[in-house]
Amino acid sequence: MANLKINKAEDVKSAKVDDEGAENVTIRWLISKDDGAPNFAMRLFEVGKGGKTPFHKHSWEHEVYILEGKGKLQFEKEERDFSKGYFIFVPNGKKHSFINTGGDTLKFLCVVPNK
């Protein structure tokens, strides 16, 4: 059985995302299998000025909520602008990248299934 977890995001250690194509990106695993979450993981991404996540695809969906900053979603062959308060659904099997187009850090929550 999982235990309650309540914490501040900034108290969770961040790690550099070093996947090919990532530029100036860190991740914090806020909730994961390690916490006893059987179904989903919640991650906090921070994309610095001029940074981006890799243009990639995978076999699972994810749900994203933009906390701070503004950016552009590269999705397959189109691009869409977003900013604080937007939410994004990325279906499985579709190529995508989050690009920081603002002057500050882009921060977003991303929820994915535990695989």
TORKOL-4160 file (C-alpha; in steps of 0.2 Angstrom, whole numbers, padded with zeros to 4 digits, m for minus):
115
<pt num="1" X="0000" Y="0000" Z="0000"/>
<pt num="2" X="0006" Y="0017" Z="m0004"/>
<pt num="3" X="0010" Y="0030" Z="0009"/>
<pt num="4" X="0005" Y="0048" Z="0008"/>
<pt num="5" X="0017" Y="0060" Z="0000"/>
<pt num="6" X="0016" Y="0079" Z="0002"/>
<pt num="7" X="0031" Y="0089" Z="m0002"/>
<pt num="8" X="0037" Y="0105" Z="m0011"/>
<pt num="9" X="0043" Y="0103" Z="m0029"/>
<pt num="10" X="0059" Y="0113" Z="m0026"/>
<pt num="11" X="0063" Y="0100" Z="m0012"/>
<pt num="12" X="0064" Y="0086" Z="m0025"/>
<pt num="13" X="0081" Y="0084" Z="m0033"/>
<pt num="14" X="0082" Y="0089" Z="m0051"/>
<pt num="15" X="0092" Y="0079" Z="m0064"/>
<pt num="16" X="0099" Y="0085" Z="m0081"/>
<pt num="17" X="0090" Y="0078" Z="m0096"/>
<pt num="18" X="0104" Y="0072" Z="m0107"/>
<pt num="19" X="0094" Y="0063" Z="m0121"/>
<pt num="20" X="0100" Y="0067" Z="m0138"/>
<pt num="21" X="0092" Y="0083" Z="m0144"/>
<pt num="22" X="0088" Y="0090" Z="m0126"/>
<pt num="23" X="0095" Y="0107" Z="m0123"/>
<pt num="24" X="0095" Y="0115" Z="m0106"/>
<pt num="25" X="0082" Y="0104" Z="m0098"/>
<pt num="26" X="0080" Y="0097" Z="m0081"/>
<pt num="27" X="0067" Y="0085" Z="m0073"/>
<pt num="28" X="0061" Y="0082" Z="m0056"/>
<pt num="29" X="0051" Y="0065" Z="m0053"/>
<pt num="30" X="0038" Y="0072" Z="m0041"/>
<pt num="31" X="0028" Y="0055" Z="m0040"/>
<pt num="32" X="0033" Y="0039" Z="m0046"/>
<pt num="33" X="0033" Y="0020" Z="m0044"/>
<pt num="34" X="0046" Y="0023" Z="m0030"/>
<pt num="35" X="0032" Y="0032" Z="m0020"/>
<pt num="36" X="0020" Y="0017" Z="m0022"/>
<pt num="37" X="0010" Y="0025" Z="m0037"/>
<pt num="38" X="0005" Y="0010" Z="m0047"/>
<pt num="39" X="m0002" Y="0019" Z="m0062"/>
<pt num="40" X="0005" Y="0036" Z="m0066"/>
<pt num="41" X="0021" Y="0046" Z="m0063"/>
<pt num="42" X="0021" Y="0065" Z="m0062"/>
<pt num="43" X="0036" Y="0074" Z="m0068"/>
<pt num="44" X="0041" Y="0093" Z="m0067"/>
<pt num="45" X="0051" Y="0099" Z="m0082"/>
<pt num="46" X="0061" Y="0115" Z="m0082"/>
<pt num="47" X="0067" Y="0121" Z="m0099"/>
<pt num="48" X="0079" Y="0136" Z="m0098"/>
<pt num="49" X="0080" Y="0150" Z="m0110"/>
<pt num="50" X="0083" Y="0144" Z="m0127"/>
<pt num="51" X="0081" Y="0126" Z="m0122"/>
<pt num="52" X="0070" Y="0112" Z="m0129"/>
<pt num="53" X="0066" Y="0094" Z="m0126"/>
<pt num="54" X="0070" Y="0081" Z="m0139"/>
<pt num="55" X="0059" Y="0079" Z="m0154"/>
<pt num="56" X="0054" Y="0061" Z="m0150"/>
<pt num="57" X="0039" Y="0049" Z="m0149"/>
<pt num="58" X="0035" Y="0034" Z="m0138"/>
<pt num="59" X="0021" Y="0021" Z="m0135"/>
<pt num="60" X="0012" Y="0031" Z="m0121"/>
<pt num="61" X="0002" Y="0046" Z="m0120"/>
<pt num="62" X="0005" Y="0061" Z="m0108"/>
<pt num="63" X="m0004" Y="0075" Z="m0101"/>
<pt num="64" X="0005" Y="0092" Z="m0098"/>
<pt num="65" X="0000" Y="0107" Z="m0089"/>
<pt num="66" X="0011" Y="0123" Z="m0091"/>
<pt num="67" X="0015" Y="0131" Z="m0074"/>
<pt num="68" X="0027" Y="0146" Z="m0080"/>
<pt num="69" X="0034" Y="0153" Z="m0096"/>
<pt num="70" X="0029" Y="0152" Z="m0114"/>
<pt num="71" X="0034" Y="0140" Z="m0128"/>
<pt num="72" X="0030" Y="0131" Z="m0144"/>
<pt num="73" X="0025" Y="0113" Z="m0146"/>
<pt num="74" X="0032" Y="0105" Z="m0161"/>
<pt num="75" X="0020" Y="0091" Z="m0165"/>
<pt num="76" X="0023" Y="0080" Z="m0180"/>
<pt num="77" X="0023" Y="0093" Z="m0194"/>
<pt num="78" X="0014" Y="0108" Z="m0185"/>
<pt num="79" X="0019" Y="0120" Z="m0172"/>
<pt num="80" X="0008" Y="0128" Z="m0158"/>
<pt num="81" X="0011" Y="0142" Z="m0146"/>
<pt num="82" X="0007" Y="0140" Z="m0127"/>
<pt num="83" X="0010" Y="0149" Z="m0111"/>
<pt num="84" X="0006" Y="0148" Z="m0092"/>
<pt num="85" X="m0011" Y="0140" Z="m0089"/>
<pt num="86" X="m0012" Y="0130" Z="m0105"/>
<pt num="87" X="m0014" Y="0111" Z="m0105"/>
<pt num="88" X="m0008" Y="0099" Z="m0118"/>
<pt num="89" X="m0013" Y="0081" Z="m0122"/>
<pt num="90" X="0001" Y="0072" Z="m0132"/>
<pt num="91" X="m0006" Y="0055" Z="m0140"/>
<pt num="92" X="0005" Y="0040" Z="m0140"/>
<pt num="93" X="0016" Y="0037" Z="m0156"/>
<pt num="94" X="0016" Y="0056" Z="m0161"/>
<pt num="95" X="0033" Y="0065" Z="m0162"/>
<pt num="96" X="0034" Y="0081" Z="m0151"/>
<pt num="97" X="0045" Y="0093" Z="m0143"/>
<pt num="98" X="0043" Y="0107" Z="m0130"/>
<pt num="99" X="0053" Y="0123" Z="m0135"/>
<pt num="100" X="0056" Y="0138" Z="m0123"/>
<pt num="101" X="0052" Y="0154" Z="m0133"/>
<pt num="102" X="0051" Y="0166" Z="m0118"/>
<pt num="103" X="0064" Y="0175" Z="m0108"/>
<pt num="104" X="0062" Y="0165" Z="m0092"/>
<pt num="105" X="0062" Y="0146" Z="m0088"/>
<pt num="106" X="0047" Y="0136" Z="m0095"/>
<pt num="107" X="0040" Y="0125" Z="m0082"/>
<pt num="108" X="0027" Y="0111" Z="m0085"/>
<pt num="109" X="0020" Y="0096" Z="m0076"/>
<pt num="110" X="0019" Y="0080" Z="m0086"/>
<pt num="111" X="0010" Y="0065" Z="m0081"/>
<pt num="112" X="0013" Y="0048" Z="m0089"/>
<pt num="113" X="0008" Y="0030" Z="m0086"/>
<pt num="114" X="0020" Y="0019" Z="m0076"/>
<pt num="115" X="0027" Y="0007" Z="m0089"/>
